[in-house]
Amino acid sequence: MLNFDGPTPLYIQIKDSIRKAIASGEWKPNEQIPSERELCKRFNVSRITVRQAIADAENAGLLYKIQGKGTFVKAPKIGQGLTRITSFGKTLQISGLSGSTTILESQVVPVNLQLSSILNCGLEDQVYNLQLLGYGNDEPIVYYNSFFPLAVGYSMNEAAQKYLKLNRPFSTYDLYGELDIAADAVDQTFEAVNCTQEVAKIMKVREGTAMLVVTSVVYTRDSKPVEFKTAMYKADKYKFHLKRNM
């Protein structure tokens, strides 16, 4: 119920009611909200007040509009901190999402100049390529493309197969706990890109859709590189945050 005699404007009270309806699960992500007429009747206010409340909720990232169709609940982004490495399974758990992972590719491939330099191997060597697709609530949300020295790659594949049988969501960070590899540090870069046709097909989006790309090199305690990985996250599903000291 709204407080018509209080100091808080009615449209703000309605926006707060919208927020509570989303938080409680009454209004679910990507579900269309009641019409303006229905909201006017529910809150006993004018259409102008309802429109102002909806606009405010949209600006707050609670709702989004589709031209000619209506207003819908915006799915919350998956938050991931940058001060510590958080595995895919743990990230989903914190966000309250059900998840799964599939293996797209698991194969031995020739070394190119970039991989030779990053993984400290010869150009005549081979490396192991493991490609994973992570799902949140049955929707593809992240594509991992990793390369390992051969021995590490074979072990990673075995661990990945184990997780598949257990039906547990995972990334390669989850798998290090299954191996006798003391992964100690990660060198990462972050950038925004528009996905290629190949990635768009994998992620089930349109070509050119915005992606957040995290490129990582994982090192052991003796500074030996054991993984080169590119992770592509849907920009409308993920957000990264970092707290810095002044």
Buried (B, 14 or more C-beta within 10 A) or exposed (E): EBEEEEEEEBBEBBBBBBBEBBEEEEBEEEEEBBEBEEBBEEBEBEEEBBBBBBBBBBEEEBBBEEEEEEBBBBBBBBEBEBEEBBBBBBBBBEBEBEBBBEBBEBEEEEBEEEBBEBBEBEEEBBBBBBBBBBBBBEBBBBBBBBBBBEEBBBBBBEBBEEBBEEEBBBBBBBBBEBBEBEBEEBEEEEEEBEBEEEBBEBBEBEEEBEBBBBBBBBBBEEEBBBBBBBBBBBBBBBEBEEEEEE
